[in-house]
Amino acid sequence: MKVVDYRETLVAYLRSESTAQAAQTLQVSVPTLSQRLKTMRKAGVKVPKKTGRTKSLSMIEVAQLNNMIIKHEKEMAKA
């Protein structure tokens, strides 16, 4: 089983216009990406929603992913 890189997943998702585009960037199916996003949200990561068996996220990973989102939101606010 391949280990999921949640950081890579989050970056691709935040930079994409849609879930389908992010899935294509990550070379996974849309259901696979949707499950990854669901796993992160369930663990407490504040993944924003757009208009896809994974390991559990540790508390440190959740904090790091949430910090990535905060940083991204600040960068977007400056633009």
RODRENSE-782737 format. One line per 10 residues: number of its first residue (from 1); their letters; for each residue x, y, z of N, C-alpha, C. Coordinates in steps of 0.02 Angstrom, whole numbers, plus 50000, padded with zeros to 5 digits. Atoms other than C-alpha are relative to their C-alpha. Example, Ala and Ser with C-alpha at 12.3 -4.5 7.8 and 13.67 -1.06 7.14 Angstrom:
1 = AS = 50045,49941,50000,50615,49775,50390,50045,50060,50000  49958,49941,49997,50684,49947,50357,49961,50055,50037
END
This chain:
1 = MKVVDYRETL = 50042,49941,50000,50000,50000,50000,50044,50063,50000  49962,49938,50006,50067,50171,49951,49983,50047,50058  50011,49952,49947,50090,50297,50091,49978,50066,49968  50028,49938,50027,49988,50454,50060,50040,50059,50027  49967,49938,49981,50081,50620,50062,49946,50053,50005  50055,49953,49990,49949,50732,50138,50021,50072,49984  49976,49932,50017,50057,50888,50114,49994,50012,49925  50005,49995,50073,50070,50857,49927,49927,50004,49978  50071,50000,50017,49884,50820,49920,49969,50068,50014  50028,49935,49982,49840,50981,50010,50024,50056,49954
11 = VAYLRSESTA = 49973,49948,50045,49955,51089,49904,49966,49996,49932  50032,50008,50065,49885,51017,49742,49927,50022,50002  50070,49982,49993,49707,51039,49805,49991,50076,50006  50006,49927,49991,49733,51220,49861,50017,50038,49937  49980,49966,50061,49816,51266,49697,49955,49987,49940  50043,50020,50056,49682,51186,49588,49934,50037,50002  50066,49969,50006,49521,51260,49526,49944,49953,50021  50051,50049,49985,49427,51099,49557,50032,49936,50028  49977,50065,49975,49439,50929,49640,50025,49958,49942  49979,50040,50058,49451,50850,49468,50069,50021,49975
21 = QAAQTLQVSV = 49934,49976,50021,49599,50960,49422,50054,49978,50049  49952,50022,49949,49686,50919,49586,50014,49926,49993  49991,50072,50009,49656,50733,49559,50044,49985,49940  49958,50009,50061,49731,50746,49385,50072,50017,50015  49932,49979,49982,49883,50839,49454,50034,49945,50042  49973,50052,49956,49907,50703,49586,50002,49931,49967  50005,50063,50037,49874,50566,49457,49963,49947,50041  50045,50046,49964,49735,50488,49563,49929,50013,49975  50070,49990,50020,49549,50467,49535,49968,50052,50046  50037,49952,49959,49425,50595,49599,49975,49967,50065
31 = PTLSQRLKTM = 50020,50032,49937,49353,50469,49725,50058,49990,50049  49942,50007,49957,49529,50436,49791,50017,50066,50034  49986,49934,49971,49561,50621,49815,49947,50019,50050  50055,49984,49954,49391,50644,49895,50008,49964,50066  49989,50039,49938,49432,50507,50020,50058,50030,50040  49944,49968,49965,49599,50590,50061,49976,50063,50036  50025,49938,49971,49512,50756,50091,49954,49985,50060  50044,50020,49945,49380,50670,50199,50041,49978,50060  49956,50023,49946,49518,50587,50302,50031,50059,50036  49970,49941,49969,49604,50754,50330,49949,50039,50042
41 = RKAGVKVPKK = 50053,49963,49964,49441,50840,50379,49981,49964,50064  50019,50039,49941,49395,50699,50498,50053,50005,50055  49945,49994,49952,49566,50717,50580,50006,50071,50029  49999,49932,49974,49536,50903,50606,50033,50052,49956  49971,49952,50046,49620,50983,50456,49944,50040,49968  50052,49956,50025,49519,51133,50399,50006,50010,49924  49995,49999,50073,49520,51090,50214,49939,50036,49972  50057,49965,50028,49412,51216,50121,49967,49958,49945  50036,50037,50052,49278,51145,50007,50003,50040,49935  50001,49969,50066,49284,51181,49820,49927,50007,49978
51 = TGRTKSLSMI = 50066,49985,50036,49119,51283,49721,50013,49971,49935  49996,50070,50005,49455,50501,49870,50022,49959,50065  49979,50015,49929,49619,50152,50149,50064,50040,50012  49942,49960,49986,49737,50285,50218,50018,49996,50073  49979,50000,49930,49837,50297,50377,49971,50059,50037  50025,49945,49960,49779,50406,50519,50052,50056,50002  49956,49942,49995,49850,50580,50531,50019,50010,50073  49978,49985,49932,49954,50621,50684,49980,50072,50017  50016,49932,49978,49921,50777,50787,50049,50050,49968  49949,49956,50030,50083,50851,50717,49983,50012,49927
61 = EVAQLNNMII = 50018,49992,50070,50029,50818,50538,49939,50046,49992  50060,49958,50002,49859,50898,50571,50020,50073,50011  49978,49931,49986,49943,51053,50645,50038,50029,49940  49961,49977,50058,50064,51065,50498,49954,50015,49941  50046,49989,50055,49924,51048,50371,49957,50062,50011  50039,49940,49985,49818,51179,50459,50042,50064,49993  49955,49943,50010,49969,51296,50461,50009,50016,49926  49995,49990,50073,49986,51270,50273,49939,50038,49974  50062,49967,50022,49805,51323,50251,50000,50073,50022  49997,49931,49976,49829,51479,50358,50048,50041,49957
71 = KHEKEMAKA = 49951,49966,50042,49984,51526,50259,49971,50014,49930  50030,49992,50067,49892,51498,50094,49947,50055,50001  50052,49948,49996,49745,51605,50151,50030,50069,50007  49967,49936,49994,49863,51746,50202,50029,50023,49933  49971,49983,50066,49951,51738,50032,49945,50021,49952  50056,49983,50045,49783,51742,49943,49971,50069,50018  50026,49935,49978,49728,51893,50047,50044,50057,49975  49954,49948,50025,49883,51989,49991,49991,50012,49925  50005,49995,50073,49848,51954,49807,49942,50043,49978
END
